[in-house]
Amino acid sequence: MVSDFSKKSIEKHLEHCADCKETFGNMSFGLEPDEKPPEGLEVKKFLRKTKKMYFFYGLGGISFVAAFVCFLLFR
């Protein structure tokens, strides 16, 4: 997640600093750096649901504003 320069600097520092080396070891336990983000059907379903939700919220908001304006004009 860091640049090559930063990675080398961190590795160099960890060679000489036992406290940071221990902290880094505790932080990196169980991490899988090559893990790819989930893709495929689940992501597409989520995006479809989100688009529908925003569409209906927008439609509801516009309908509410239109009804409110009609109420004010035709009182």
N, C-alpha and C positions, 0 to 999 in steps of 0.2 A: 504494500500500500504506500510505500515511500519511493523516492527516486533512488537510483543506484548510488549516487553520492551520499545521500542521507543514510542508506543502508550500510555502506562501508564505514561511515563515521560512527554509527551506532555500534557496529560489530567491533570496531577498534576500541571504543570506550568500554564495552562490556568485557574486553580482555583484561582490563586493568581495574575495574570497579566491581568488587564482589557484591556490594549492596544492590547495585543496578542489575547485575547479572541475575541475582536471586529474584528480584522483582519482575524482571522480564520473563524468567522461567515460570513464575506463577501466573503471569498474564497470558502467556502463549500456550498454556496447558490445554489440550483438547481442540485447538484451532486447526482447521484444515485450509491452508492458503489457496489451494487449487480448486476449491469448491465453487462451482458455477451457480449463479442465481437460478431459481426455478423458472422454467420456461414451458411453453406448450399450452395445453388445454386449460389448466387452472388459471393461468394469467389471462387468457382470452376471455374466460367466463367472468373473471373479476372486472375486466375492462368493459365488457358488455353491460354488466350490472351497474357499473358506475355511470356509464353514458345514459342508460335508461333513467337512473335516479336523478341525474342533473336535468334531463329533459322534462321529467314530470314535475320536479321542483320549480323549474323555470316556467312551465305551462301553468302550474298552480299559482305562482306569483303574479304572472301576467293576468290571469283570470281574476285574481283578487283585486288588483289595481283597476282593471276595467270595471268590475262591479262597483268598486268604491267611487270611481269617477262618475258612473251612471247614477249612483245614489245621490251624489252631490249635485249633479246637473238637473235631475228630474224630481227634486223634492217638492 
